[in-house]
Amino acid sequence: MKNRLVRIALVVLAVAGQAAAGFFVYRAERQADDARASLAALANDVRRAQALVGDLRGAHTGLVAPGQDPSFFVPKVAGLIKDATAAIEKLNRGPLVTEAAQDLTAAMGALAEFAHTSDRMRDLLATDQPLTASSVAFGEAAQSLATTAGALASVVPSQSLALDREAARIRQFEGFALAGAAAFTLLALLLLLPRTAQAPAAAEEPEAPAAGLGLSLTVPSVADLGALGRSGFDLDIRDALPNPRSDALPEPPRESEEAIVEGLQRESQLRLNTEAQVDLAAAARLCGDLARVKDASQLPDLLVRAAELLDASGIVLWIVGPEGTVLRPAASVGYSDHTIAKMKALSGRSDNAVSVTFRLGRMEVVPGTKDRNGAVVVPVVTANGCAGAMAVEIRHGAESSPSVQAVAAIIAAQLASLVADTATA
């Protein structure tokens, strides 16, 4: 290309494309940093609200405790309700995804029900009905607080999952922008390359015109065609080539046809199960039964139901010990006694999925392969922080399904209330 203005325009456009792609990537990364900072602030505010709910749990228990003065605990409970409501309303002012906003709405509703129940308890105590007040405190009021704590525990995981999906989408757009800028720059460079001048045509045509590589374009004679292959363009060199060795055997296939077909079917099944759905009605019944657990012996049967609901081959509930850094299996289903005996304590600082989930307080998904099941590991978060993790081994590649991940998080949140009640007791 010899036009100077066009050459300058191409250079300017290539530089502008690179600058635009760089600015887009810079802006996207700044937005990602702001989103991470907002998530960290949200996590801090959620922990404060969970702490207030925990204080409220202790105060409303003291309100009906024998020998305690209700005149001391009534204003304390009212003040804690006010502070917890304000803390949850503060959470709802920030930019939240739909799932996190729904969790906050559920927490606000449960806290409002607790406030109404607290007023009933106060009236019952004022009319000298302590037994009825105690029944209300450990029944309706405790259930409302457990629902509030469970909903708050789901806010940060829901927000984090949505931010991860958005970050992946932005990364894809960044790749498109950089690839487009690089392609345009390469095209501009190719257009700017100098071209060699063509030689002037000869005045007279030769008898046998020749191509650029010196190959004759004259029509071959009949004798020449006989020396060539039947097509007239393929040399017949079969006699010139040595005969292949008859004793050479082909390399046997490494896998049988049945194994190849089975692998393809399993990979197809894995792709189909990424949109697996979960029976929400059964999940609701399971959470209701978990909320009514009074004895640890009831938990294994409920975990069996959870495994059937999630199409899981096994579930292990890992709980942190008193030292606060070591996780141990507290309950399990789907594994033999020999396998459970081989499970050892895990350090919270390790790099396995359970330790990472406990340490970061977020869901971890381990993709499955054609030879191994996948897994979903969700944190068990109480009002005092992360108390452990629930590891669910998922069959048929359904670990990537958003509905399976969401129901697993809900079950873990319900288990968190049981862990918190056990720790309080």
C-alpha positions as CSV (number, residue, x, y, z in Angstrom):
1,M,0.0,0.0,0.0
2,K,1.6,3.3,-1.2
3,N,-1.0,5.8,-0.1
4,R,0.6,7.6,2.8
5,L,-2.7,8.8,4.3
6,V,-4.2,5.4,4.3
7,R,-1.1,4.0,5.9
8,I,-1.3,6.6,8.7
9,A,-5.0,5.9,9.2
10,L,-4.3,2.2,9.6
11,V,-1.6,2.8,12.2
12,V,-3.9,5.2,14.1
13,L,-6.8,2.7,14.0
14,A,-4.6,-0.2,15.2
15,V,-3.3,1.9,18.1
16,A,-6.8,3.1,18.9
17,G,-8.0,-0.5,18.9
18,Q,-5.3,-1.6,21.3
19,A,-6.0,1.4,23.6
20,A,-9.7,0.7,23.6
21,A,-9.1,-3.0,24.4
22,G,-6.7,-2.0,27.2
23,F,-9.1,0.5,28.6
24,F,-11.9,-2.0,28.6
25,V,-9.8,-4.6,30.4
26,Y,-8.7,-1.9,33.0
27,R,-12.2,-0.8,33.6
28,A,-13.5,-4.4,33.9
29,E,-10.8,-5.2,36.4
30,R,-11.6,-2.1,38.5
31,Q,-15.2,-3.2,38.5
32,A,-14.2,-6.6,39.6
33,D,-12.0,-5.2,42.4
34,D,-15.0,-3.0,43.6
35,A,-17.3,-6.0,43.5
36,R,-14.8,-8.0,45.7
37,A,-14.5,-5.1,48.1
38,S,-18.3,-4.8,48.3
39,L,-18.5,-8.6,48.9
40,A,-16.0,-8.3,51.8
41,A,-18.0,-5.4,53.3
42,L,-21.2,-7.4,52.9
43,A,-19.6,-10.3,54.7
44,N,-18.5,-8.1,57.6
45,D,-22.1,-6.6,57.9
46,V,-23.6,-10.1,57.8
47,R,-21.3,-11.3,60.6
48,R,-22.4,-8.3,62.7
49,A,-26.1,-9.1,62.1
50,Q,-25.5,-12.8,62.9
51,A,-23.8,-11.8,66.1
52,L,-26.8,-9.7,67.1
53,V,-29.1,-12.6,66.3
54,G,-26.9,-14.8,68.5
55,D,-27.1,-12.2,71.4
56,L,-30.9,-12.1,70.8
57,R,-31.1,-15.9,71.1
58,G,-29.4,-15.7,74.6
59,A,-31.4,-12.7,75.8
60,H,-34.8,-14.2,74.9
61,T,-33.9,-17.4,76.7
62,G,-33.0,-15.5,79.8
63,L,-36.3,-13.7,79.6
64,V,-38.1,-16.9,80.6
65,A,-35.4,-18.5,82.7
66,P,-36.4,-19.3,86.3
67,G,-35.1,-16.7,88.8
68,Q,-34.4,-14.0,86.3
69,D,-35.9,-10.6,86.5
70,P,-38.1,-9.9,83.3
71,S,-37.7,-6.2,83.8
72,F,-34.0,-6.5,82.9
73,F,-34.4,-8.7,79.9
74,V,-37.5,-7.1,78.3
75,P,-35.8,-3.9,77.4
76,K,-32.6,-5.8,76.4
77,V,-34.6,-8.0,74.0
78,A,-36.3,-5.0,72.5
79,G,-33.0,-3.2,72.0
80,L,-31.4,-6.2,70.4
81,I,-34.4,-6.6,68.0
82,K,-34.1,-3.0,67.0
83,D,-30.3,-3.3,66.4
84,A,-30.7,-6.6,64.5
85,T,-33.4,-5.0,62.3
86,A,-31.3,-2.0,61.6
87,A,-28.3,-4.3,60.7
88,I,-30.4,-6.3,58.2
89,E,-31.9,-3.2,56.7
90,K,-28.3,-1.9,56.2
91,L,-27.5,-5.1,54.3
92,N,-30.5,-4.5,52.0
93,R,-29.3,-1.0,50.9
94,G,-26.4,-2.3,48.9
95,P,-26.4,-3.8,45.4
96,L,-27.6,-7.4,45.8
97,V,-28.4,-10.2,43.4
98,T,-31.9,-11.7,43.4
99,E,-31.0,-14.7,45.5
100,A,-29.3,-12.7,48.2
101,A,-32.1,-10.1,48.3
102,Q,-34.6,-13.0,48.8
103,D,-32.5,-14.3,51.7
104,L,-32.5,-10.9,53.3
105,T,-36.3,-10.6,52.9
106,A,-36.8,-14.0,54.5
107,A,-34.5,-12.9,57.4
108,M,-36.5,-9.7,57.9
109,G,-39.8,-11.6,57.9
110,A,-38.5,-14.1,60.4
111,L,-37.2,-11.4,62.7
112,A,-40.5,-9.5,62.5
113,E,-42.3,-12.7,63.5
114,F,-39.9,-13.0,66.5
115,A,-40.6,-9.4,67.5
116,H,-44.3,-10.2,67.5
117,T,-43.7,-13.4,69.5
118,S,-41.5,-11.5,72.0
119,D,-44.4,-9.1,72.7
120,R,-46.7,-12.2,73.4
121,M,-44.0,-13.5,75.8
122,R,-43.9,-10.2,77.6
123,D,-47.7,-10.1,78.0
124,L,-47.7,-13.7,79.3
125,L,-45.0,-12.9,81.9
126,A,-46.9,-9.7,82.9
127,T,-50.0,-11.9,83.5
128,D,-48.0,-14.4,85.6
129,Q,-48.0,-17.2,83.0
130,P,-44.3,-18.2,82.9
131,L,-44.9,-21.8,81.6
132,T,-46.8,-20.6,78.6
133,A,-44.2,-17.9,78.0
134,S,-41.5,-20.6,78.1
135,S,-43.4,-22.8,75.6
136,V,-43.6,-19.9,73.2
137,A,-39.9,-18.9,73.7
138,F,-38.6,-22.4,72.9
139,G,-41.1,-23.0,70.2
140,E,-42.2,-20.2,67.9
141,A,-39.5,-17.8,69.0
142,A,-36.6,-20.2,68.6
143,Q,-37.9,-21.3,65.2
144,S,-38.0,-17.7,64.0
145,L,-34.5,-17.0,65.2
146,A,-33.2,-20.2,63.5
147,T,-34.9,-19.1,60.2
148,T,-33.3,-15.7,60.6
149,A,-29.8,-17.1,61.2
150,G,-30.2,-19.6,58.3
151,A,-31.3,-16.9,55.8
152,L,-28.4,-14.6,56.9
153,A,-26.0,-17.5,56.4
154,S,-27.1,-17.8,52.7
155,V,-26.6,-14.2,51.8
156,V,-22.9,-14.1,51.3
157,P,-22.7,-17.5,49.4
158,S,-25.5,-16.4,47.0
159,Q,-23.8,-13.0,46.4
160,S,-20.4,-14.7,45.9
161,L,-21.8,-17.2,43.4
162,A,-23.4,-14.5,41.4
163,L,-20.2,-12.4,41.4
164,D,-18.2,-15.4,40.2
165,R,-20.6,-16.0,37.3
166,E,-20.4,-12.3,36.4
167,A,-16.6,-12.3,36.6
168,A,-16.4,-15.3,34.3
169,R,-18.7,-13.5,31.8
170,I,-16.5,-10.4,32.0
171,R,-13.3,-12.4,31.5
172,Q,-14.9,-13.8,28.3
173,F,-15.6,-10.3,27.0
174,E,-12.0,-9.3,27.9
175,G,-10.7,-12.2,25.8
176,F,-12.9,-11.2,22.9
177,A,-11.7,-7.5,23.1
178,L,-8.0,-8.4,23.3
179,A,-8.4,-11.0,20.5
180,G,-10.2,-8.5,18.3
181,A,-7.6,-5.8,18.8
182,A,-4.8,-8.2,18.1
183,A,-6.5,-9.4,14.9
184,F,-7.1,-5.9,13.7
185,T,-3.5,-4.9,14.4
186,L,-2.2,-8.0,12.5
187,L,-4.4,-7.1,9.5
188,A,-3.1,-3.6,9.5
189,L,0.5,-4.9,9.6
190,L,-0.2,-7.2,6.7
191,L,-1.7,-4.3,4.7
192,L,1.3,-2.1,5.4
193,L,3.8,-4.6,4.1
194,P,5.5,-3.5,0.9
195,R,4.6,-5.5,-2.3
196,T,7.1,-6.4,-5.0
197,A,6.5,-4.9,-8.5
198,Q,5.3,-7.3,-11.2
199,A,7.6,-7.8,-14.2
200,P,6.3,-6.3,-17.5
201,A,4.6,-8.8,-19.9
202,A,6.8,-10.1,-22.7
203,A,6.2,-8.7,-26.2
204,E,6.0,-12.1,-27.8
205,E,4.5,-15.2,-26.4
206,P,6.8,-18.3,-26.4
207,E,5.8,-21.4,-28.2
208,A,5.4,-23.3,-24.9
209,P,4.2,-20.9,-22.1
210,A,5.6,-21.8,-18.7
211,A,4.2,-21.4,-15.2
212,G,6.1,-19.6,-12.4
213,L,7.7,-22.8,-11.2
214,G,9.0,-23.9,-14.6
215,L,6.3,-26.5,-15.3
216,S,5.3,-26.9,-18.9
217,L,1.7,-26.0,-19.7
218,T,1.7,-27.8,-23.1
219,V,-0.8,-30.5,-23.7
220,P,0.9,-34.0,-23.3
221,S,1.0,-36.4,-26.2
222,V,-0.6,-39.9,-26.3
223,A,2.7,-41.5,-25.6
224,D,3.3,-39.2,-22.6
225,L,-0.1,-40.1,-21.3
226,G,0.8,-43.8,-21.5
227,A,3.8,-43.1,-19.2
228,L,1.5,-41.5,-16.6
229,G,-1.3,-42.9,-14.6
230,R,-4.8,-43.3,-16.0
231,S,-5.8,-39.9,-15.0
232,G,-2.9,-38.3,-16.8
233,F,-1.8,-36.4,-13.6
234,D,-0.7,-39.1,-11.1
235,L,2.6,-40.9,-11.7
236,D,2.3,-44.7,-11.6
237,I,5.0,-45.5,-9.0
238,R,3.5,-48.6,-7.6
239,D,6.3,-50.8,-9.1
240,A,9.0,-48.4,-7.8
241,L,7.8,-48.7,-4.2
242,P,9.0,-51.7,-2.1
243,N,6.3,-54.1,-1.1
244,P,5.1,-53.6,2.4
245,R,6.2,-56.2,4.9
246,S,3.5,-58.8,5.3
247,D,4.6,-59.6,8.8
248,A,4.0,-56.1,10.2
249,L,0.9,-56.2,12.4
250,P,-1.2,-53.1,13.1
251,E,-1.0,-51.6,16.5
252,P,-4.0,-53.0,18.6
253,P,-6.3,-50.3,20.0
254,R,-5.7,-49.3,23.5
255,E,-9.4,-49.4,24.4
256,S,-12.1,-51.7,23.5
257,E,-15.2,-50.5,21.5
258,E,-17.4,-51.1,24.6
259,A,-15.1,-48.9,26.8
260,I,-15.1,-46.1,24.2
261,V,-18.9,-46.2,23.8
262,E,-19.4,-46.3,27.6
263,G,-17.1,-43.3,28.0
264,L,-18.9,-41.3,25.3
265,Q,-22.3,-42.1,26.9
266,R,-21.0,-41.0,30.4
267,E,-19.6,-37.8,29.0
268,S,-23.0,-37.1,27.3
269,Q,-24.8,-37.9,30.5
270,L,-22.5,-35.5,32.4
271,R,-23.4,-32.7,30.0
272,L,-27.1,-33.4,30.2
273,N,-27.1,-33.4,34.0
274,T,-25.7,-29.8,34.3
275,E,-29.3,-28.6,34.3
276,A,-30.7,-31.2,36.7
277,Q,-33.6,-30.1,38.8
278,V,-34.4,-30.8,42.5
279,D,-37.8,-31.5,44.0
280,L,-38.3,-28.3,45.9
281,A,-41.3,-29.6,47.8
282,A,-39.3,-32.5,49.1
283,A,-36.5,-30.1,50.0
284,A,-38.9,-28.0,52.0
285,R,-40.2,-31.0,53.9
286,L,-36.7,-32.1,54.7
287,C,-35.8,-28.7,56.0
288,G,-38.9,-28.7,58.1
289,D,-37.9,-32.1,59.6
290,L,-34.4,-30.9,60.2
291,A,-35.7,-27.9,62.2
292,R,-37.6,-30.3,64.5
293,V,-34.6,-32.6,65.3
294,K,-34.3,-33.1,69.1
295,D,-31.9,-36.1,69.2
296,A,-28.7,-36.7,67.2
297,S,-30.0,-40.2,66.4
298,Q,-32.6,-38.7,64.0
299,L,-29.9,-37.0,61.9
300,P,-28.7,-40.1,59.8
301,D,-32.2,-40.8,58.4
302,L,-32.5,-37.2,57.4
303,L,-29.1,-37.3,55.7
304,V,-30.3,-40.3,53.8
305,R,-33.3,-38.3,52.5
306,A,-30.9,-35.4,51.6
307,A,-28.7,-37.8,49.6
308,E,-31.7,-39.2,47.7
309,L,-33.0,-35.6,47.1
310,L,-29.6,-34.5,45.6
311,D,-28.8,-37.8,43.8
312,A,-25.7,-38.2,46.0
313,S,-23.8,-41.3,46.7
314,G,-22.6,-40.0,50.1
315,I,-22.7,-37.1,52.5
316,V,-20.2,-36.2,55.2
317,L,-20.7,-33.4,57.7
318,W,-17.4,-32.0,58.9
319,I,-17.4,-29.9,62.1
320,V,-14.6,-27.9,63.5
321,G,-13.2,-28.9,66.9
322,P,-12.7,-26.8,70.0
323,E,-9.2,-25.7,68.8
324,G,-10.9,-24.0,65.9
325,T,-8.5,-25.2,63.1
326,V,-9.2,-29.0,62.8
327,L,-12.2,-30.5,61.0
328,R,-13.6,-33.9,62.0
329,P,-16.4,-36.0,60.5
330,A,-19.5,-35.6,62.8
331,A,-22.1,-37.5,60.7
332,S,-22.2,-39.3,57.4
333,V,-24.3,-41.4,55.1
334,G,-23.5,-43.6,52.0
335,Y,-20.1,-44.9,53.2
336,S,-19.1,-48.1,54.8
337,D,-17.9,-48.3,58.4
338,H,-14.4,-49.1,57.1
339,T,-14.4,-46.0,54.9
340,I,-15.6,-43.8,57.8
341,A,-12.9,-45.3,60.0
342,K,-10.2,-44.3,57.5
343,M,-11.4,-40.6,57.5
344,K,-9.0,-38.6,59.5
345,A,-9.1,-35.0,60.8
346,L,-8.5,-32.3,58.3
347,S,-6.5,-29.1,58.8
348,G,-8.4,-25.9,58.1
349,R,-5.3,-24.7,56.3
350,S,-5.1,-27.5,53.8
351,D,-5.8,-27.1,50.1
352,N,-8.6,-29.8,49.8
353,A,-12.1,-28.7,49.0
354,V,-13.5,-29.2,52.5
355,S,-10.7,-27.1,54.1
356,V,-11.0,-24.3,51.5
357,T,-14.7,-24.2,52.0
358,F,-14.3,-23.9,55.8
359,R,-11.5,-21.3,55.5
360,L,-13.2,-19.0,52.9
361,G,-16.8,-19.7,53.9
362,R,-17.9,-20.3,50.3
363,M,-19.1,-23.1,48.2
364,E,-16.6,-25.3,46.3
365,V,-17.6,-27.5,43.3
366,V,-15.3,-30.4,42.3
367,P,-16.2,-31.4,38.7
368,G,-16.7,-35.0,38.0
369,T,-15.1,-37.1,35.3
370,K,-16.1,-40.3,33.4
371,D,-14.3,-42.3,36.1
372,R,-15.1,-40.3,39.2
373,N,-18.2,-38.6,40.8
374,G,-18.2,-34.8,41.3
375,A,-18.8,-33.1,44.6
376,V,-20.4,-30.0,46.1
377,V,-18.9,-28.7,49.4
378,V,-21.0,-26.0,51.2
379,P,-20.0,-24.2,54.4
380,V,-22.0,-24.7,57.6
381,V,-22.2,-21.1,59.0
382,T,-23.6,-20.3,62.4
383,A,-24.0,-16.9,64.1
384,N,-20.5,-17.3,65.5
385,G,-18.9,-17.9,62.0
386,C,-18.2,-21.0,59.9
387,A,-18.5,-24.1,62.0
388,G,-17.7,-26.7,59.3
389,A,-18.6,-27.9,55.9
390,M,-21.0,-30.4,54.3
391,A,-19.4,-32.5,51.5
392,V,-21.9,-34.1,49.0
393,E,-20.7,-36.6,46.4
394,I,-23.0,-36.1,43.4
395,R,-23.6,-38.7,40.8
396,H,-24.2,-38.3,37.0
397,G,-22.5,-34.9,36.7
398,A,-25.3,-33.0,38.5
399,E,-22.8,-31.1,40.7
400,S,-22.8,-28.3,38.1
401,S,-26.5,-27.8,38.3
402,P,-27.4,-24.4,40.0
403,S,-30.5,-26.0,41.6
404,V,-28.5,-28.8,43.1
405,Q,-26.0,-26.3,44.5
406,A,-28.7,-24.1,45.9
407,V,-30.6,-26.9,47.7
408,A,-27.3,-28.2,49.1
409,A,-26.6,-24.7,50.5
410,I,-30.1,-24.6,52.0
411,I,-29.7,-27.9,53.7
412,A,-26.3,-26.8,55.1
413,A,-27.9,-23.7,56.4
414,Q,-30.5,-25.7,58.2
415,L,-27.8,-28.0,59.7
416,A,-26.0,-24.9,60.9
417,S,-28.9,-24.1,63.2
418,L,-28.6,-27.6,64.7
419,V,-24.9,-27.1,65.2
420,A,-25.5,-23.8,66.8
421,D,-28.1,-25.2,69.1
422,T,-25.8,-28.1,70.1
423,A,-22.9,-25.6,70.8
424,T,-25.2,-23.4,72.9
425,A,-26.5,-26.4,74.8
